[in-house]
Amino acid sequence: MSAGRLPVRVTVTGKGVMEPATTMWFAEDVWVTGISCAYNEEGNRQLAPIVRSSARNPDLEIHTIYLSTDRFVDRESGLGGHLTNVICPLDVDKVLVYPSGVDAGTHRWLRKKGYRIAEVDREEQMLYTPTNTIPLAPGIVY
């Protein structure tokens, strides 16, 4: 192997669709993926064991968010096909979410887990997509 190159560890095959870079960790033991134009059940099925193994946590909780658009970005509605366009963990107990961008099951899951939810309104989401931030550490985003 030449310098600066990493070997491919996993390839999603067949009818699997998966963009792992836009999945996210809500905690060391909670990984969140989606269903949309960027991910499907088969892609999640193929990647989940790899994520579970790399997390070294057989009890890893995997939550799937069903996104409400078939477009990667829809500026007219503020919706997006990537998780990073509609939700962002801000701290160990706080999340920023565009409410229309995620399914009702996710809203219930967030409340059940005790997250404080900061909601983004439609106009702000359409103009700036504030949910598309990068969590650097608990309470710190870029």
N, CA, C and O atoms as a GROMACS GRO file, in nm:
protein
  568
    1MET      N    1   0.085  -0.118   0.000
    1MET     CA    2   0.000   0.000   0.000
    1MET      C    3   0.090   0.123   0.000
    1MET      O    4   0.188   0.130   0.074
    2SER      N    5   0.054   0.221  -0.084
    2SER     CA    6   0.133   0.343  -0.091
    2SER      C    7   0.098   0.436   0.024
    2SER      O    8  -0.009   0.426   0.084
    3ALA      N    9   0.188   0.527   0.053
    3ALA     CA   10   0.168   0.621   0.164
    3ALA      C   11   0.045   0.707   0.139
    3ALA      O   12   0.017   0.746   0.026
    4GLY      N   13  -0.029   0.735   0.247
    4GLY     CA   14  -0.144   0.823   0.237
    4GLY      C   15  -0.272   0.755   0.192
    4GLY      O   16  -0.374   0.821   0.176
    5ARG      N   17  -0.269   0.625   0.170
    5ARG     CA   18  -0.389   0.554   0.126
    5ARG      C   19  -0.436   0.460   0.235
    5ARG      O   20  -0.357   0.395   0.303
    6LEU      N   21  -0.568   0.455   0.249
    6LEU     CA   22  -0.628   0.362   0.343
    6LEU      C   23  -0.700   0.254   0.266
    6LEU      O   24  -0.764   0.282   0.164
    7PRO      N   25  -0.692   0.131   0.313
    7PRO     CA   26  -0.763   0.024   0.242
    7PRO      C   27  -0.914   0.037   0.263
    7PRO      O   28  -0.960   0.085   0.367
    8VAL      N   29  -0.990  -0.005   0.165
    8VAL     CA   30  -1.135  -0.008   0.178
    8VAL      C   31  -1.171  -0.125   0.269
    8VAL      O   32  -1.132  -0.239   0.243
    9ARG      N   33  -1.244  -0.097   0.376
    9ARG     CA   34  -1.282  -0.201   0.472
    9ARG      C   35  -1.416  -0.262   0.437
    9ARG      O   36  -1.438  -0.382   0.455
   10VAL      N   37  -1.507  -0.179   0.386
   10VAL     CA   38  -1.643  -0.224   0.361
   10VAL      C   39  -1.695  -0.157   0.235
   10VAL      O   40  -1.667  -0.040   0.209
   11THR      N   41  -1.768  -0.232   0.157
   11THR     CA   42  -1.838  -0.176   0.043
   11THR      C   43  -1.984  -0.217   0.053
   11THR      O   44  -2.014  -0.335   0.069
   12VAL      N   45  -2.072  -0.121   0.043
   12VAL     CA   46  -2.214  -0.151   0.039
   12VAL      C   47  -2.244  -0.200  -0.102
   12VAL      O   48  -2.208  -0.135  -0.200
   13THR      N   49  -2.309  -0.314  -0.112
   13THR     CA   50  -2.328  -0.378  -0.242
   13THR      C   51  -2.476  -0.398  -0.273
   13THR      O   52  -2.564  -0.369  -0.193
   14GLY      N   53  -2.499  -0.449  -0.392
   14GLY     CA   54  -2.636  -0.483  -0.434
   14GLY      C   55  -2.723  -0.360  -0.441
   14GLY      O   56  -2.687  -0.259  -0.502
   15LYS      N   57  -2.839  -0.368  -0.377
   15LYS     CA   58  -2.935  -0.257  -0.380
   15LYS      C   59  -2.918  -0.164  -0.259
   15LYS      O   60  -3.002  -0.077  -0.236
   16GLY      N   61  -2.811  -0.182  -0.183
   16GLY     CA   62  -2.786  -0.099  -0.066
   16GLY      C   63  -2.746   0.042  -0.103
   16GLY      O   64  -2.669   0.064  -0.195
   17VAL      N   65  -2.801   0.138  -0.029
   17VAL     CA   66  -2.765   0.279  -0.044
   17VAL      C   67  -2.726   0.329   0.095
   17VAL      O   68  -2.803   0.314   0.190
   18MET      N   69  -2.608   0.388   0.107
   18MET     CA   70  -2.560   0.431   0.239
   18MET      C   71  -2.455   0.539   0.224
   18MET      O   72  -2.354   0.518   0.157
   19GLU      N   73  -2.478   0.654   0.287
   19GLU     CA   74  -2.379   0.760   0.294
   19GLU      C   75  -2.339   0.773   0.441
   19GLU      O   76  -2.395   0.856   0.513
   20PRO      N   77  -2.244   0.693   0.486
   20PRO     CA   78  -2.210   0.691   0.629
   20PRO      C   79  -2.162   0.824   0.684
   20PRO      O   80  -2.176   0.848   0.804
   21ALA      N   81  -2.105   0.911   0.601
   21ALA     CA   82  -2.054   1.039   0.651
   21ALA      C   83  -2.165   1.129   0.702
   21ALA      O   84  -2.138   1.223   0.777
   22THR      N   85  -2.289   1.104   0.662
   22THR     CA   86  -2.399   1.188   0.709
   22THR      C   87  -2.484   1.117   0.814
   22THR      O   88  -2.593   1.164   0.847
   23THR      N   89  -2.437   1.004   0.866
   23THR     CA   90  -2.499   0.945   0.984
   23THR      C   91  -2.435   1.015   1.104
   23THR      O   92  -2.344   1.096   1.086
   24MET      N   93  -2.481   0.987   1.225
   24MET     CA   94  -2.423   1.059   1.338
   24MET      C   95  -2.431   0.982   1.468
   24MET      O   96  -2.513   0.891   1.485
   25TRP      N   97  -2.344   1.020   1.557
   25TRP     CA   98  -2.343   0.965   1.693
   25TRP      C   99  -2.411   1.063   1.786
   25TRP      O  100  -2.376   1.181   1.788
   26PHE      N  101  -2.509   1.016   1.862
   26PHE     CA  102  -2.574   1.098   1.963
   26PHE      C  103  -2.509   1.075   2.099
   26PHE      O  104  -2.519   1.158   2.188
   27ALA      N  105  -2.442   0.962   2.114
   27ALA     CA  106  -2.370   0.927   2.236
   27ALA      C  107  -2.276   0.812   2.198
   27ALA      O  108  -2.284   0.760   2.087
   28GLU      N  109  -2.188   0.773   2.288
   28GLU     CA  110  -2.098   0.662   2.259
   28GLU      C  111  -2.173   0.533   2.231
   28GLU      O  112  -2.120   0.443   2.164
   29ASP      N  113  -2.295   0.524   2.281
   29ASP     CA  114  -2.372   0.401   2.263
   29ASP      C  115  -2.499   0.421   2.181
   29ASP      O  116  -2.589   0.337   2.184
   30VAL      N  117  -2.507   0.534   2.107
   30VAL     CA  118  -2.624   0.562   2.023
   30VAL      C  119  -2.578   0.615   1.888
   30VAL      O  120  -2.523   0.724   1.877
   31TRP      N  121  -2.603   0.535   1.785
   31TRP     CA  122  -2.571   0.574   1.647
   31TRP      C  123  -2.702   0.595   1.573
   31TRP      O  124  -2.795   0.516   1.586
   32VAL      N  125  -2.710   0.704   1.496
   32VAL     CA  126  -2.832   0.739   1.425
   32VAL      C  127  -2.807   0.735   1.274
   32VAL      O  128  -2.710   0.792   1.223
   33THR      N  129  -2.895   0.665   1.205
   33THR     CA  130  -2.890   0.657   1.060
   33THR      C  131  -3.027   0.697   1.005
   33THR      O  132  -3.115   0.737   1.081
   34GLY      N  133  -3.044   0.686   0.875
   34GLY     CA  134  -3.169   0.732   0.818
   34GLY      C  135  -3.224   0.643   0.709
   34GLY      O  136  -3.163   0.545   0.668
   35ILE      N  137  -3.342   0.680   0.663
   35ILE     CA  138  -3.404   0.625   0.543
   35ILE      C  139  -3.443   0.745   0.458
   35ILE      O  140  -3.522   0.830   0.501
   36SER      N  141  -3.387   0.752   0.338
   36SER     CA  142  -3.414   0.862   0.245
   36SER      C  143  -3.345   0.829   0.114
   36SER      O  144  -3.315   0.712   0.087
   37CYS      N  145  -3.320   0.930   0.033
   37CYS     CA  146  -3.245   0.909  -0.091
   37CYS      C  147  -3.098   0.878  -0.063
   37CYS      O  148  -3.027   0.831  -0.152
   38ALA      N  149  -3.052   0.902   0.059
   38ALA     CA  150  -2.912   0.880   0.095
   38ALA      C  151  -2.887   0.748   0.167
   38ALA      O  152  -2.772   0.704   0.179
   39TYR      N  153  -2.993   0.684   0.216
   39TYR     CA  154  -2.979   0.559   0.290
   39TYR      C  155  -3.105   0.475   0.268
   39TYR      O  156  -3.214   0.528   0.255
   40ASN      N  157  -3.088   0.343   0.264
   40ASN     CA  158  -3.205   0.258   0.262
   40ASN      C  159  -3.185   0.143   0.362
   40ASN      O  160  -3.078   0.127   0.419
   41GLU      N  161  -3.290   0.064   0.380
   41GLU     CA  162  -3.284  -0.046   0.478
   41GLU      C  163  -3.167  -0.140   0.449
   41GLU      O  164  -3.097  -0.182   0.541
   42GLU      N  165  -3.145  -0.172   0.322
   42GLU     CA  166  -3.038  -0.264   0.287
   42GLU      C  167  -2.901  -0.203   0.318
   42GLU      O  168  -2.813  -0.273   0.369
   43GLY      N  169  -2.882  -0.075   0.288
   43GLY     CA  170  -2.755  -0.010   0.321
   43GLY      C  171  -2.732  -0.008   0.471
   43GLY      O  172  -2.621  -0.034   0.518
   44ASN      N  173  -2.837   0.022   0.548
   44ASN     CA  174  -2.826   0.020   0.694
   44ASN      C  175  -2.794  -0.121   0.744
   44ASN      O  176  -2.712  -0.138   0.834
   45ARG      N  177  -2.860  -0.221   0.686
   45ARG     CA  178  -2.837  -0.361   0.728
   45ARG      C  179  -2.692  -0.401   0.706
   45ARG      O  180  -2.633  -0.471   0.788
   46GLN      N  181  -2.633  -0.356   0.596
   46GLN     CA  182  -2.494  -0.390   0.566
   46GLN      C  183  -2.395  -0.315   0.654
   46GLN      O  184  -2.292  -0.371   0.694
   47LEU      N  185  -2.424  -0.190   0.686
   47LEU     CA  186  -2.329  -0.110   0.763
   47LEU      C  187  -2.341  -0.131   0.915
   47LEU      O  188  -2.241  -0.119   0.985
   48ALA      N  189  -2.459  -0.161   0.965
   48ALA     CA  190  -2.480  -0.171   1.110
   48ALA      C  191  -2.381  -0.264   1.181
   48ALA      O  192  -2.329  -0.226   1.286
   49PRO      N  193  -2.352  -0.384   1.130
   49PRO     CA  194  -2.256  -0.470   1.201
   49PRO      C  195  -2.115  -0.411   1.206
   49PRO      O  196  -2.042  -0.434   1.302
   50ILE      N  197  -2.078  -0.336   1.104
   50ILE     CA  198  -1.946  -0.273   1.101
   50ILE      C  199  -1.940  -0.162   1.205
   50ILE      O  200  -1.841  -0.150   1.278
   51VAL      N  201  -2.045  -0.081   1.212
   51VAL     CA  202  -2.050   0.026   1.312
   51VAL      C  203  -2.051  -0.034   1.453
   51VAL      O  204  -1.978   0.013   1.541
   52ARG      N  205  -2.131  -0.137   1.473
   52ARG     CA  206  -2.139  -0.203   1.604
   52ARG      C  207  -2.001  -0.258   1.644
   52ARG      O  208  -1.959  -0.244   1.759
   53SER      N  209  -1.932  -0.320   1.550
   53SER     CA  210  -1.800  -0.377   1.577
   53SER      C  211  -1.697  -0.267   1.607
   53SER      O  212  -1.618  -0.280   1.700
   54SER      N  213  -1.698  -0.160   1.528
   54SER     CA  214  -1.599  -0.054   1.551
   54SER      C  215  -1.628   0.022   1.680
   54SER      O  216  -1.536   0.077   1.741
   55ALA      N  217  -1.756   0.026   1.722
   55ALA     CA  218  -1.791   0.091   1.849
   55ALA      C  219  -1.754   0.003   1.968
   55ALA      O  220  -1.750   0.049   2.082
   56ARG      N  221  -1.725  -0.124   1.939
   56ARG     CA  222  -1.692  -0.222   2.043
   56ARG      C  223  -1.801  -0.226   2.151
   56ARG      O  224  -1.774  -0.233   2.271
   57ASN      N  225  -1.925  -0.222   2.103
   57ASN     CA  226  -2.038  -0.220   2.196
   57ASN      C  227  -2.150  -0.307   2.139
   57ASN      O  228  -2.225  -0.262   2.053
   58PRO      N  229  -2.161  -0.430   2.185
   58PRO     CA  230  -2.267  -0.518   2.132
   58PRO      C  231  -2.407  -0.468   2.166
   58PRO      O  232  -2.504  -0.511   2.103
   59ASP      N  233  -2.420  -0.377   2.264
   59ASP     CA  234  -2.550  -0.322   2.302
   59ASP      C  235  -2.576  -0.185   2.239
   59ASP      O  236  -2.664  -0.112   2.284
   60LEU      N  237  -2.499  -0.151   2.136
   60LEU     CA  238  -2.515  -0.023   2.069
   60LEU      C  239  -2.660  -0.006   2.025
   60LEU      O  240  -2.717  -0.094   1.960
   61GLU      N  241  -2.719   0.109   2.059
   61GLU     CA  242  -2.853   0.141   2.012
   61GLU      C  243  -2.842   0.208   1.876
   61GLU      O  244  -2.766   0.303   1.858
   62ILE      N  245  -2.918   0.158   1.781
   62ILE     CA  246  -2.922   0.217   1.648
   62ILE      C  247  -3.062   0.272   1.626
   62ILE      O  248  -3.160   0.197   1.628
   63HIS      N  249  -3.070   0.402   1.606
   63HIS     CA  250  -3.200   0.464   1.579
   63HIS      C  251  -3.203   0.508   1.433
   63HIS      O  252  -3.107   0.566   1.382
   64THR      N  253  -3.314   0.479   1.366
   64THR     CA  254  -3.332   0.517   1.227
   64THR      C  255  -3.433   0.630   1.217
   64THR      O  256  -3.545   0.620   1.268
   65ILE      N  257  -3.392   0.738   1.151
   65ILE     CA  258  -3.480   0.852   1.127
   65ILE      C  259  -3.531   0.842   0.984
   65ILE      O  260  -3.453   0.828   0.889
   66TYR      N  261  -3.661   0.850   0.970
   66TYR     CA  262  -3.723   0.848   0.837
   66TYR      C  263  -3.740   0.992   0.792
   66TYR      O  264  -3.823   1.067   0.845
   67LEU      N  265  -3.661   1.031   0.692
   67LEU     CA  266  -3.663   1.167   0.642
   67LEU      C  267  -3.776   1.184   0.541
   67LEU      O  268  -3.811   1.091   0.469
   68SER      N  269  -3.830   1.304   0.535
   68SER     CA  270  -3.955   1.324   0.463
   68SER      C  271  -3.941   1.383   0.323
   68SER      O  272  -4.033   1.449   0.274
   69THR      N  273  -3.828   1.361   0.258
   69THR     CA  274  -3.813   1.409   0.120
   69THR      C  275  -3.727   1.312   0.041
   69THR      O  276  -3.648   1.236   0.098
   70ASP      N  277  -3.742   1.316  -0.090
   70ASP     CA  278  -3.659   1.233  -0.177
   70ASP      C  279  -3.548   1.316  -0.242
   70ASP      O  280  -3.481   1.270  -0.333
   71ARG      N  281  -3.530   1.439  -0.195
   71ARG     CA  282  -3.426   1.528  -0.247
   71ARG      C  283  -3.316   1.544  -0.142
   71ARG      O  284  -3.341   1.535  -0.022
   72PHE      N  285  -3.196   1.567  -0.190
   72PHE     CA  286  -3.087   1.588  -0.095
   72PHE      C  287  -3.106   1.720  -0.021
   72PHE      O  288  -3.083   1.727   0.100
   73VAL      N  289  -3.149   1.825  -0.093
   73VAL     CA  290  -3.180   1.954  -0.031
   73VAL      C  291  -3.299   2.013  -0.106
   73VAL      O  292  -3.298   2.021  -0.229
   74ASP      N  293  -3.400   2.053  -0.033
   74ASP     CA  294  -3.517   2.117  -0.092
   74ASP      C  295  -3.532   2.254  -0.026
   74ASP      O  296  -3.588   2.266   0.083
   75ARG      N  297  -3.481   2.358  -0.092
   75ARG     CA  298  -3.480   2.492  -0.035
   75ARG      C  299  -3.621   2.549  -0.016
   75ARG      O  300  -3.641   2.638   0.067
   76GLU      N  301  -3.718   2.500  -0.091
   76GLU     CA  302  -3.855   2.552  -0.079
   76GLU      C  303  -3.924   2.503   0.048
   76GLU      O  304  -4.017   2.567   0.097
   77SER      N  305  -3.879   2.390   0.103
   77SER     CA  306  -3.942   2.336   0.223
   77SER      C  307  -3.847   2.329   0.342
   77SER      O  308  -3.891   2.313   0.456
   78GLY      N  309  -3.717   2.339   0.316
   78GLY     CA  310  -3.619   2.324   0.423
   78GLY      C  311  -3.585   2.180   0.454
   78GLY      O  312  -3.507   2.152   0.545
   79LEU      N  313  -3.644   2.087   0.379
   79LEU     CA  314  -3.621   1.945   0.404
   79LEU      C  315  -3.492   1.900   0.338
   79LEU      O  316  -3.440   1.966   0.249
   80GLY      N  317  -3.441   1.786   0.384
   80GLY     CA  318  -3.319   1.732   0.326
   80GLY      C  319  -3.312   1.582   0.336
   80GLY      O  320  -3.374   1.522   0.424
   81GLY      N  321  -3.237   1.522   0.247
   81GLY     CA  322  -3.219   1.377   0.245
   81GLY      C  323  -3.105   1.329   0.331
   81GLY      O  324  -3.084   1.208   0.344
   82HIS      N  325  -3.030   1.421   0.390
   82HIS     CA  326  -2.922   1.385   0.483
   82HIS      C  327  -2.965   1.422   0.624
   82HIS      O  328  -3.028   1.526   0.646
   83LEU      N  329  -2.933   1.337   0.718
   83LEU     CA  330  -2.964   1.367   0.859
   83LEU      C  331  -2.907   1.502   0.899
   83LEU      O  332  -2.970   1.578   0.973
   84THR      N  333  -2.787   1.530   0.851
   84THR     CA  334  -2.719   1.653   0.889
   84THR      C  335  -2.792   1.778   0.842
   84THR      O  336  -2.760   1.888   0.886
   85ASN      N  337  -2.891   1.762   0.754
   85ASN     CA  338  -2.968   1.878   0.710
   85ASN      C  339  -3.089   1.905   0.797
   85ASN      O  340  -3.152   2.009   0.783
   86VAL      N  341  -3.124   1.812   0.888
   86VAL     CA  342  -3.248   1.831   0.965
   86VAL      C  343  -3.231   1.810   1.116
   86VAL      O  344  -3.323   1.842   1.192
   87ILE      N  345  -3.117   1.759   1.160
   87ILE     CA  346  -3.100   1.733   1.304
   87ILE      C  347  -2.952   1.738   1.340
   87ILE      O  348  -2.866   1.701   1.261
   88CYS      N  349  -2.923   1.785   1.461
   88CYS     CA  350  -2.785   1.791   1.508
   88CYS      C  351  -2.781   1.778   1.659
   88CYS      O  352  -2.845   1.858   1.729
   89PRO      N  353  -2.708   1.680   1.713
   89PRO     CA  354  -2.692   1.674   1.858
   89PRO      C  355  -2.605   1.791   1.902
   89PRO      O  356  -2.499   1.817   1.845
   90LEU      N  357  -2.650   1.862   2.005
   90LEU     CA  358  -2.577   1.978   2.055
   90LEU      C  359  -2.500   1.950   2.183
   90LEU      O  360  -2.392   2.005   2.206
   91ASP      N  361  -2.556   1.863   2.264
   91ASP     CA  362  -2.496   1.830   2.394
   91ASP      C  363  -2.546   1.692   2.433
   91ASP      O  364  -2.621   1.629   2.358
   92VAL      N  365  -2.506   1.643   2.548
   92VAL     CA  366  -2.546   1.509   2.589
   92VAL      C  367  -2.696   1.495   2.606
   92VAL      O  368  -2.749   1.383   2.604
   93ASP      N  369  -2.767   1.606   2.624
   93ASP     CA  370  -2.911   1.599   2.644
   93ASP      C  371  -2.988   1.702   2.561
   93ASP      O  372  -3.104   1.732   2.592
   94LYS      N  373  -2.926   1.755   2.457
   94LYS     CA  374  -2.990   1.860   2.378
   94LYS      C  375  -2.967   1.835   2.230
   94LYS      O  376  -2.859   1.794   2.188
   95VAL      N  377  -3.072   1.861   2.151
   95VAL     CA  378  -3.064   1.840   2.008
   95VAL      C  379  -3.132   1.955   1.935
   95VAL      O  380  -3.233   2.008   1.981
   96LEU      N  381  -3.074   1.993   1.821
   96LEU     CA  382  -3.132   2.093   1.733
   96LEU      C  383  -3.203   2.018   1.622
   96LEU      O  384  -3.143   1.931   1.558
   97VAL      N  385  -3.331   2.050   1.598
   97VAL     CA  386  -3.406   1.973   1.498
   97VAL      C  387  -3.500   2.064   1.420
   97VAL      O  388  -3.562   2.156   1.474
   98TYR      N  389  -3.509   2.037   1.291
   98TYR     CA  390  -3.612   2.097   1.207
   98TYR      C  391  -3.729   2.000   1.214
   98TYR      O  392  -3.723   1.894   1.152
   99PRO      N  393  -3.835   2.033   1.288
   99PRO     CA  394  -3.941   1.937   1.319
   99PRO      C  395  -4.004   1.869   1.198
   99PRO      O  396  -4.035   1.750   1.204
  100SER      N  397  -4.023   1.941   1.089
  100SER     CA  398  -4.085   1.882   0.970
  100SER      C  399  -3.993   1.784   0.898
  100SER      O  400  -4.038   1.708   0.813
  101GLY      N  401  -3.866   1.787   0.932
  101GLY     CA  402  -3.768   1.705   0.861
  101GLY      C  403  -3.755   1.563   0.911
  101GLY      O  404  -3.696   1.479   0.844
  102VAL      N  405  -3.810   1.534   1.030
  102VAL     CA  406  -3.796   1.400   1.086
  102VAL      C  407  -3.934   1.342   1.116
  102VAL      O  408  -4.032   1.414   1.130
  103ASP      N  409  -3.940   1.211   1.126
  103ASP     CA  410  -4.065   1.140   1.146
  103ASP      C  411  -4.115   1.148   1.290
  103ASP      O  412  -4.040   1.181   1.382
  104ALA      N  413  -4.243   1.118   1.309
  104ALA     CA  414  -4.305   1.123   1.442
  104ALA      C  415  -4.238   1.027   1.539
  104ALA      O  416  -4.226   1.057   1.658
  105GLY      N  417  -4.194   0.912   1.490
  105GLY     CA  418  -4.124   0.816   1.577
  105GLY      C  419  -3.997   0.874   1.636
  105GLY      O  420  -3.963   0.846   1.751
  106THR      N  421  -3.927   0.955   1.560
  106THR     CA  422  -3.806   1.019   1.610
  106THR      C  423  -3.839   1.125   1.714
  106THR      O  424  -3.769   1.137   1.814
  107HIS      N  425  -3.946   1.200   1.693
  107HIS     CA  426  -3.988   1.297   1.795
  107HIS      C  427  -4.019   1.225   1.926
  107HIS      O  428  -3.980   1.272   2.034
  108ARG      N  429  -4.089   1.111   1.919
  108ARG     CA  430  -4.120   1.033   2.040
  108ARG      C  431  -3.991   0.979   2.103
  108ARG      O  432  -3.975   0.983   2.225
  109TRP      N  433  -3.900   0.928   2.021
  109TRP     CA  434  -3.774   0.872   2.069
  109TRP      C  435  -3.692   0.979   2.142
  109TRP      O  436  -3.638   0.952   2.249
  110LEU      N  437  -3.684   1.099   2.086
  110LEU     CA  438  -3.609   1.207   2.149
  110LEU      C  439  -3.667   1.242   2.286
  110LEU      O  440  -3.593   1.260   2.382
  111ARG      N  441  -3.801   1.252   2.293
  111ARG     CA  442  -3.865   1.283   2.422
  111ARG      C  443  -3.843   1.170   2.522
  111ARG      O  444  -3.814   1.195   2.639
  112LYS      N  445  -3.858   1.047   2.477
  112LYS     CA  446  -3.839   0.931   2.565
  112LYS      C  447  -3.696   0.926   2.620
  112LYS      O  448  -3.676   0.889   2.736
  113LYS      N  449  -3.598   0.963   2.539
  113LYS     CA  450  -3.457   0.963   2.581
  113LYS      C  451  -3.423   1.083   2.669
  113LYS      O  452  -3.314   1.091   2.726
  114GLY      N  453  -3.518   1.178   2.681
  114GLY     CA  454  -3.496   1.293   2.768
  114GLY      C  455  -3.423   1.410   2.704
  114GLY      O  456  -3.372   1.496   2.775
  115TYR      N  457  -3.416   1.413   2.573
  115TYR     CA  458  -3.349   1.525   2.507
  115TYR      C  459  -3.430   1.653   2.521
  115TYR      O  460  -3.552   1.653   2.510
  116ARG      N  461  -3.360   1.762   2.547
  116ARG     CA  462  -3.419   1.895   2.533
  116ARG      C  463  -3.409   1.928   2.385
  116ARG      O  464  -3.303   1.914   2.325
  117ILE      N  465  -3.520   1.972   2.326
  117ILE     CA  466  -3.526   1.990   2.182
  117ILE      C  467  -3.534   2.138   2.148
  117ILE      O  468  -3.627   2.208   2.190
  118ALA      N  469  -3.436   2.185   2.074
  118ALA     CA  470  -3.438   2.322   2.020
  118ALA      C  471  -3.486   2.311   1.876
  118ALA      O  472  -3.420   2.249   1.792
  119GLU      N  473  -3.601   2.371   1.847
  119GLU     CA  474  -3.660   2.360   1.714
  119GLU      C  475  -3.620   2.478   1.626
  119GLU      O  476  -3.614   2.592   1.671
  120VAL      N  477  -3.594   2.447   1.501
  120VAL     CA  478  -3.563   2.549   1.400
  120VAL      C  479  -3.692   2.580   1.326
  120VAL      O  480  -3.763   2.488   1.284
  121ASP      N  481  -3.724   2.709   1.309
  121ASP     CA  482  -3.846   2.740   1.234
  121ASP      C  483  -3.820   2.731   1.084
  121ASP      O  484  -3.706   2.732   1.037
  122ARG      N  485  -3.929   2.723   1.010
  122ARG     CA  486  -3.922   2.696   0.865
  122ARG      C  487  -3.841   2.802   0.790
  122ARG      O  488  -3.755   2.767   0.708
  123GLU      N  489  -3.867   2.928   0.815
  123GLU     CA  490  -3.799   3.034   0.741
  123GLU      C  491  -3.648   3.028   0.763
  123GLU      O  492  -3.570   3.038   0.668
  124GLU      N  493  -3.607   3.012   0.888
  124GLU     CA  494  -3.464   3.003   0.919
  124GLU      C  495  -3.401   2.879   0.854
  124GLU      O  496  -3.290   2.886   0.801
  125GLN      N  497  -3.472   2.768   0.857
  125GLN     CA  498  -3.422   2.645   0.795
  125GLN      C  499  -3.406   2.662   0.645
  125GLN      O  500  -3.305   2.620   0.588
  126MET      N  501  -3.504   2.722   0.581
  126MET     CA  502  -3.498   2.741   0.436
  126MET      C  503  -3.383   2.833   0.396
  126MET      O  504  -3.318   2.810   0.294
  127LEU      N  505  -3.357   2.936   0.476
  127LEU     CA  506  -3.252   3.032   0.442
  127LEU      C  507  -3.111   2.984   0.478
  127LEU      O  508  -3.017   3.005   0.401
  128TYR      N  509  -3.097   2.920   0.594
  128TYR     CA  510  -2.963   2.896   0.647
  128TYR      C  511  -2.928   2.752   0.682
  128TYR      O  512  -2.810   2.722   0.703
  129THR      N  513  -3.024   2.662   0.689
  129THR     CA  514  -3.002   2.523   0.731
  129THR      C  515  -2.916   2.517   0.857
  129THR      O  516  -2.809   2.456   0.854
  130PRO      N  517  -2.959   2.578   0.967
  130PRO     CA  518  -2.878   2.581   1.088
  130PRO      C  519  -2.852   2.443   1.149
  130PRO      O  520  -2.761   2.427   1.231
  131THR      N  521  -2.931   2.345   1.111
  131THR     CA  522  -2.907   2.210   1.162
  131THR      C  523  -2.782   2.147   1.102
  131THR      O  524  -2.732   2.047   1.153
  132ASN      N  525  -2.732   2.203   0.995
  132ASN     CA  526  -2.613   2.149   0.930
  132ASN      C  527  -2.488   2.207   0.996
  132ASN      O  528  -2.414   2.284   0.935
  133THR      N  529  -2.468   2.167   1.120
  133THR     CA  530  -2.350   2.209   1.197
  133THR      C  531  -2.270   2.085   1.232
  133THR      O  532  -2.317   1.972   1.216
  134ILE      N  533  -2.151   2.106   1.280
  134ILE     CA  534  -2.064   1.993   1.316
  134ILE      C  535  -2.043   1.994   1.466
  134ILE      O  536  -1.984   2.088   1.520
  135PRO      N  537  -2.092   1.892   1.536
  135PRO     CA  538  -2.066   1.885   1.680
  135PRO      C  539  -1.919   1.851   1.704
  135PRO      O  540  -1.870   1.749   1.656
  136LEU      N  541  -1.849   1.936   1.777
  136LEU     CA  542  -1.707   1.913   1.806
  136LEU      C  543  -1.687   1.846   1.941
  136LEU      O  544  -1.597   1.764   1.959
  137ALA      N  545  -1.771   1.884   2.036
  137ALA     CA  546  -1.767   1.829   2.173
  137ALA      C  547  -1.903   1.863   2.235
  137ALA      O  548  -1.975   1.947   2.182
  138PRO      N  549  -1.938   1.799   2.346
  138PRO     CA  550  -2.065   1.834   2.408
  138PRO      C  551  -2.077   1.986   2.432
  138PRO      O  552  -1.995   2.046   2.500
  139GLY      N  553  -2.183   2.045   2.373
  139GLY     CA  554  -2.207   2.187   2.389
  139GLY      C  555  -2.131   2.276   2.295
  139GLY      O  556  -2.146   2.398   2.301
  140ILE      N  557  -2.046   2.218   2.206
  140ILE     CA  558  -1.964   2.298   2.115
  140ILE      C  559  -1.989   2.250   1.972
  140ILE      O  560  -1.966   2.133   1.940
  141VAL      N  561  -2.035   2.343   1.886
  141VAL     CA  562  -2.056   2.309   1.745
  141VAL      C  563  -1.980   2.406   1.658
  141VAL      O  564  -1.942   2.515   1.702
  142TYR      N  565  -1.957   2.366   1.533
  142TYR     CA  566  -1.888   2.450   1.437
  142TYR      C  567  -1.985   2.491   1.330
  142TYR      O  568  -1.948   2.563   1.238
   0.00000   0.00000   0.00000
